[in-house]
Amino acid sequence: MTTRLYDEDHYLAEFDAKVSEINGLNVVLDQTVFYAKSGGQTGDKGVINGETVVDTIFIDGRHVHVMAKEPDFSIDDSVHGAIDWDRRYHIMKIHSASHIMEYFFYKNFGLLKRLGSNVDDKKDRSDYKADNRLDPEKLKRTEDDINAFLAEGHEITIEVAEDGIRTWRCGPIEDHCGGTHVKNTTEIGMIKLKRKNPGRGKERVETSLVG
């Protein structure tokens, strides 16, 4: 099993590890700060011993670092890894903003059924079951509510229960989440919302950072 160092510190960007497995381009380490794609959050990119990691995913329960080319290092070697921190930090800010977005979205639109979501370093895309187009005035009100809340400087915490369930909290907002997040809403800055229609009976809200 790979120890997920990011579970303890979302701001950890570099680490040392030992190589457990190599299968072509796929590398497994005994520990890592690379977040593997799950829960709607994209996987990290970066380098291991200076060699490029293009994605991080789970394969058959194994935490796999996908390399750009077959690595020069070998099994049992000690290696140094570093994530693309700027990219990760954007993901952390947008992911935290996505939870806050949904709280105010539900307040203004009601409890629409969420069909899915995906967050990367560009935006969060959350799809909801809806028969009608989202009211643009309500969406703008939601955006304004979110930005006012972000500017208030609310602390973001994650509590881990004995069964491993991770609970994300920020002010009155609470959700179960295993992803990476910032510590305070002031780190996020301001966001903007955009409505899209991904298909019949669906409405999408895209959350992205301003600036």
N, C-alpha and C positions, 0 to 999 in steps of 0.2 A: 504493500500500500504506500502511496505517495503522501507524505505529510504536506498539507496545504498551508503554507506559511501565511498566505494572505487572509486566512480565516482569523488570525490573531492580530494582524496589522495590515490594513488596506493601503498604507502608505509605504510599505516596504517595496523597494524597487530592484534591489540586487541581493544575491544570495550565493552560497556555496553548496554543492551537492555532490552525490556520487551517482554514477550512471548505473541503472538497474537493468535496462533492456535496450536493445537497438534492433529494430526490424525495418530495414530499408531507410526510409525517411523519418520513421517514427521512433522517438526517443522517450524513454521513461526514466525518471530520476527518483531518488529516495525522498526528496523534498523539493518544493518549488514555490515561487511567488507568481508563476504564470497561472492566471485564471482560465480554467477550461470551460468552453462554451456550455452553458446550462441555464435553466430558469429564465430564458429569454435574453440573457446577456452574452454578447459575443466573446470569443476567446482572445487572450492576449497574444501580442507579437513581441519580438525582441531578439536577443542573441544568447547563445550558450557558447562559451569560449570564443566569442567573436563571430560565431557562425549563425546565420540568420534563421530565426524561428518565424514561420509564416502564419501559424495558427496553433491553438491549443484546444484539444477536444478530448472527449471520453470515448474510448473504444473498448467494448466489453468490460466496462468498469475500470479500465486503466486510464490514468491521467497522461495523455500523450502530447508531446511537443512535436509538431510537424515541421521538419527542417526543409529549407529551400533546396538542399542537396545532401547526399549521404555524408554524415559527419566524419571528421578526421579522428575524433576521440573514440574510445572503446569502452566496453562494459567494465565496470569497477573503477574507471578513471574518476578522479576528482575534477569537477568543472566549476566554472563561475558563470552565473546567468544574470541577465538584466532585462527587464521588460522595457518596452517603449513607454516611458513614463508619461510623456505628454499625451499620448493616445489614451492610456489607462485613466489619467486624471480627468480627461474629457468624458470618458465613459462613466466614471464615478459621479461626476457632477450631473450628467444627464440622467443617470439611473436614479439618483436621489430626487431629482426634479420630477421624474415620471410618477413616483409615488404621491408626491404633493399635487401634481396635476390631476391625478385620478380622484383625489379627495375633493378638490374644488369642482371637478367635472361632475361628479355625482351630486354635489350640492346644487348645481345649477341645471343639470339635465335630468336628474333622477338616476335611479340604479339600473342603468342599461347593462345588459349582460356583456361581459368582456369575452371576446372570442380568441384573443391572443395578443402577444406583444413581443417586441424585439428591440433591444437597445444596443447601439454601437457608439463610436466616437463622433458620429455626425448628428444622430437624432434618436429619439424613441418613437416607435410606431405602435400605437395601441388601437386595436380594432374592437368595435362594439356592434352588437345586434341592434339595428335601427331600421325602421320602415321609411322614415322620412329624413331629409337632409337636416344636418345639425344647424340650429338657428345661429347665424353669424354674430348677432348681438350678444347672445348668451356665451358664445365662444370667446368674444372679446372681453366680456365681463369675467370669465374664468381666467383668462390670461392676466387681467389686471389684478384679480384676487391673488393669484399665485405670486406675481412680482411683488406685491405689497407684503405678503407673508415672507418671502425670501429675504427681503430687506430688513425684516425685524430681527434677524439673527437668531434663529432657533437652533438649539443643539440637536444633533442626530446621534442616536445611540442604537446599539444592537445588543440584545440580551440573548444568551444561549441557554436553553433549558437542558435538563439532564438527559432528555431523549435526543438532543442535538438540534432541535428546532430553533431556528434563529428568528427573533422578532425585532423588526425595524421600527423605531419610534422617533417621531419628530413632532413636538407640540401635541395636538390632539389626534395626530395621525399614527396609525399602527398597522403593520402588515408583516406577513411572514416572507422573508427573503434571504437567500444565501449569497447574494451578489456583493459587489464592492461599492462603498459609498464614502462621501465626504463627511466631515465631522460637524459642519455648521452650514446653514443655508446661505450665509454671506459668501461662502466660497463659490456658490453657483452663479452669482451675479443675477442677470435677468434672462428670461426665456421668452420665446415666441411660440404660438400655437398655429398650426395650419390644418385645415380640414381637407380630407381626400375621400374619394369613394372607391374602395378596392373591389366592389362587386355588389350585386343585388342583395339588399337586406343588411348591408354593412356600412358603417361609417368609420373612418380612420382619423385619429388625432395624432399629429406629429408634433413632438416637443423638441425644440432645438435651442441652443444657447445664442444669446445676442452678443456679437463681438467675438 
